[in-house]
C-alpha cells in the first residue's frame, strides 16, 4: 500500500503489542468503544491502526491515554462476532504509519496517517539472501535452545525477507518499546541484522563457550600474537 487511506483511520491502542507489516495478529475485542470501532471499520475500508500506549496509560485508560506516534496500519483478515457481542479478529499488518492529526475522540480515536515505506531491497540480492539464511539459522537455533520443535516455528522457507524479519521481531522476547524501536528502523536489512545480533547474544548466554583447552606444555599468548609481542612457548 503506497497511498494513505482515503479516510481517517480508527486507532486501537494497546499497552504491550506492536504489529509489524506482513505479520498477523489475533485480537479479542470486548470494550464497547472498540466493538463500535470494529463495526464501523467493517462498513468502511476494513482498516484500523495499532498503536502502542505510552508509559502511564493506566492513569487515563478510560479516557484518551497517549500513544506513540509510530504504529502499523492493519486490515481485517477474519472477523468472528461472538454471542456476547464481542469480536475475535485476525488482522494483518500492511505498512508502518506515522500518526498525524486526531480527527475524532469519541467513542474511539480516529487519526490521519502517513505511510512510512521501508528502504527498498531486492529479494534475489546475494547479500540479502545471505542475511536471510543467517537470520533463519539463528532463529532455529534459538528455538532448539528453548526446546521448541521445528514444526512449531512461525517461519517457512518461502517467506520474503521483510516478512521473515518482522515475524521474528514479533516472536522473540522483547519489551514493547524495544519492538517499537525495531519497527522505527527504515531499513529492513538493518532491522534483520540487529535482531540476528540479538539472537546470537542470547544464544551465547544460553550456551556458554567451552572452557579454554589445557594442553600439556602449551599456553595461549598473553597479549596478542607472537608477531605483535605476545609470549612464545
C-alpha positions as CSV (number, residue, x, y, z in Angstrom):
1,X,0.0,0.0,0.0
2,X,1.7,3.2,-1.2
3,X,-1.0,5.8,-0.7
4,X,-2.6,6.9,2.6
5,X,-6.1,5.7,3.4
6,X,-8.8,7.9,1.9
7,X,-10.4,8.4,5.3
8,X,-9.1,8.9,8.9
9,X,-8.2,5.5,10.5
10,X,-9.6,4.2,13.8
11,X,-6.8,3.7,16.3
12,X,-6.6,0.6,18.6
13,X,-4.1,1.5,21.2
14,X,-2.7,-1.4,23.2
15,X,-0.2,-1.5,26.2
16,X,2.1,-4.3,25.1
17,X,1.6,-5.1,21.4
18,X,3.4,-3.8,18.4
19,X,2.3,-5.0,14.9
20,X,4.7,-5.3,12.0
21,X,3.9,-5.2,8.3
22,X,3.4,-8.7,6.8
23,X,2.6,-10.3,10.2
24,X,-0.8,-11.4,11.5
25,X,-2.2,-10.9,15.0
26,X,-5.3,-12.3,16.8
27,X,-7.2,-9.8,18.8
28,X,-10.2,-10.2,21.2
29,X,-12.3,-7.0,21.3
30,X,-14.6,-6.7,24.3
31,X,-14.7,-3.0,25.3
32,X,-17.8,-1.2,24.0
33,X,-16.0,1.6,22.3
34,X,-13.7,-0.8,20.4
35,X,-16.6,-3.0,19.5
36,X,-18.2,0.1,17.9
37,X,-14.8,0.7,16.2
38,X,-14.9,-2.8,14.6
39,X,-18.4,-2.4,13.4
40,X,-17.8,1.0,11.8
41,X,-14.5,-0.1,10.3
42,X,-16.2,-3.1,8.7
43,X,-18.6,-0.8,7.0
44,X,-15.7,1.2,5.6
45,X,-12.2,0.4,4.4
46,X,-11.8,-2.5,6.9
47,X,-8.7,-0.8,8.2
48,X,-7.5,0.1,11.7
49,X,-4.2,1.2,13.1
50,X,-2.5,-0.4,16.0
51,X,-0.6,1.9,18.4
52,X,1.5,1.3,21.5
53,X,0.3,3.1,24.6
54,X,2.9,5.3,26.3
55,X,4.0,4.7,29.9
56,X,1.5,5.8,32.4
57,X,-1.5,4.9,30.3
58,X,-3.2,3.3,33.3
59,X,-4.0,6.7,34.7
60,X,-6.3,7.6,31.8
61,X,-7.1,4.3,30.2
62,X,-10.9,5.0,30.0
63,X,-10.2,8.5,28.6
64,X,-7.6,9.2,26.0
65,X,-4.3,7.8,27.1
66,X,-1.3,8.9,24.9
67,X,0.1,6.5,22.4
68,X,3.4,6.6,20.5
69,X,3.4,8.4,17.1
70,X,4.5,5.4,15.2
71,X,2.3,2.4,14.5
72,X,1.1,-0.1,11.9
73,X,-1.9,0.0,9.6
74,X,-3.8,-3.2,9.6
75,X,-6.5,-4.9,7.6
76,X,-9.2,-7.2,8.9
77,X,-8.5,-10.8,7.7
78,X,-11.0,-12.7,9.8
79,X,-13.8,-11.4,11.9
80,X,-15.9,-13.5,14.3
81,X,-18.9,-11.9,16.0
82,X,-19.4,-13.7,19.3
83,X,-22.7,-14.4,21.1
84,X,-21.8,-11.9,23.9
85,X,-21.4,-9.1,21.2
86,X,-17.6,-9.2,21.4
87,X,-15.3,-9.9,18.4
88,X,-12.4,-12.2,17.7
89,X,-10.3,-10.7,14.9
90,X,-7.3,-11.6,12.9
91,X,-5.6,-8.6,11.4
92,X,-2.6,-8.3,9.0
93,X,-0.1,-5.5,9.2
94,X,0.2,-3.6,6.0
95,X,2.6,-0.7,6.4
96,X,4.2,1.4,9.1
97,X,2.4,4.7,9.7
98,X,3.1,8.0,11.4
99,X,0.0,9.3,13.3
100,X,-0.9,12.8,12.3
101,X,-3.9,14.8,13.5
102,X,-6.6,13.3,15.6
103,X,-10.0,14.0,13.9
104,X,-12.2,12.1,16.3
105,X,-12.0,11.4,20.1
106,X,-15.3,9.7,21.0
107,X,-16.2,6.9,21.3
108,X,-12.7,5.9,19.9
109,X,-10.0,7.9,18.3
110,X,-9.5,8.3,14.6
111,X,-6.4,9.9,13.1
112,X,-5.0,10.8,9.7
113,X,-1.9,8.6,9.0
114,X,1.1,9.0,6.8
115,X,2.5,5.7,5.4
116,X,6.2,5.2,6.0
117,X,7.7,2.9,3.4
118,X,10.8,0.8,4.0
119,X,14.0,1.3,2.1
120,X,13.9,-0.9,-1.0
121,X,15.8,-4.2,-1.2
122,X,15.9,-7.0,-3.7
123,X,15.0,-10.5,-2.6
124,X,17.4,-12.0,-5.1
125,X,20.3,-9.9,-3.9
126,X,23.1,-12.3,-2.8
127,X,23.7,-10.2,0.4
128,X,20.0,-10.2,1.2
129,X,19.9,-14.0,0.6
130,X,22.9,-14.5,2.9
131,X,21.3,-12.3,5.6
132,X,18.1,-14.2,5.3
133,X,19.8,-17.6,5.7
134,X,21.9,-16.4,8.7
135,X,18.8,-15.0,10.4
136,X,16.7,-18.1,9.8
137,X,19.5,-20.3,11.2
138,X,20.0,-18.2,14.3
139,X,16.2,-18.2,15.0
140,X,16.0,-22.0,14.5
141,X,18.9,-22.4,16.9
142,X,17.1,-20.2,19.5
143,X,14.0,-22.4,19.1
144,X,16.1,-25.5,19.7
145,X,17.7,-24.0,22.8
146,X,14.2,-23.5,24.2
147,X,13.0,-26.9,23.2
148,X,10.6,-25.7,20.6
149,X,10.1,-28.3,17.8
150,X,10.9,-27.1,14.3
151,X,7.4,-27.8,13.1
152,X,6.1,-25.2,15.6
153,X,8.3,-22.4,14.1
154,X,6.3,-19.5,12.7
155,X,8.6,-19.1,9.7
156,X,8.8,-21.1,6.5
157,X,11.2,-21.3,3.5
158,X,9.2,-19.2,1.1
159,X,8.8,-16.2,3.3
160,X,10.0,-12.9,1.9
161,X,12.9,-11.3,3.8
162,X,10.8,-8.5,5.3
163,X,8.1,-10.9,6.5
164,X,10.8,-13.2,8.0
165,X,12.4,-10.3,9.8
166,X,9.2,-8.9,11.1
167,X,7.8,-12.3,12.2
168,X,10.9,-12.9,14.3
169,X,10.7,-9.4,15.8
170,X,7.1,-10.3,16.8
171,X,8.0,-13.7,18.1
172,X,11.1,-13.2,20.3
173,X,11.0,-11.9,23.8
174,X,11.3,-8.1,23.6
175,X,9.9,-5.3,25.7
176,X,7.2,-3.4,23.8
177,X,9.3,-0.3,23.4
178,X,12.2,-2.4,22.0
179,X,9.8,-3.8,19.4
180,X,8.8,-0.2,18.6
181,X,12.4,0.7,18.1
182,X,12.8,-2.2,15.7
183,X,9.7,-1.0,13.8
184,X,11.1,2.5,13.6
185,X,14.1,1.4,11.5
186,X,13.6,2.4,7.9
187,X,15.9,-0.4,6.6
188,X,14.6,-3.9,6.8
189,X,18.2,-5.1,6.3
190,X,19.3,-3.1,9.4
191,X,16.4,-4.5,11.4
192,X,17.3,-8.0,10.3
193,X,20.9,-7.6,11.3
194,X,20.0,-6.2,14.7
195,X,17.6,-8.9,15.5
196,X,20.1,-11.5,14.4
197,X,22.8,-10.0,16.6
198,X,20.3,-10.1,19.5
199,X,19.6,-13.8,18.9
200,X,23.3,-14.6,18.7
201,X,24.0,-12.8,22.0
202,X,21.2,-14.7,23.7
203,X,22.5,-18.0,22.3
204,X,25.9,-17.2,23.7
205,X,24.3,-16.7,27.2
206,X,22.2,-19.9,26.8
207,X,25.3,-21.9,25.6
208,X,28.4,-20.5,27.2
209,X,31.6,-21.0,25.2
210,X,33.6,-24.1,26.3
211,X,36.5,-23.5,28.7
212,X,39.9,-23.0,27.0
213,X,41.9,-26.0,26.2
214,X,44.5,-27.1,28.7
215,X,47.1,-28.9,26.6
216,X,50.4,-30.0,28.3
217,X,53.3,-27.7,27.6
218,X,51.1,-25.1,25.8
219,X,49.6,-21.8,26.9
220,X,47.9,-19.1,24.9
221,X,49.7,-15.9,24.2
222,X,49.3,-13.4,27.0
223,X,48.9,-10.3,24.7
224,X,48.3,-10.5,21.0
225,X,50.1,-12.9,18.6
226,X,53.8,-13.6,18.7
227,X,54.3,-11.2,15.9
228,X,52.6,-8.5,18.0
229,X,54.8,-9.1,21.0
230,X,52.9,-11.9,22.7
231,X,54.6,-14.7,24.6
232,X,56.2,-17.6,22.8
233,X,56.4,-21.1,24.1
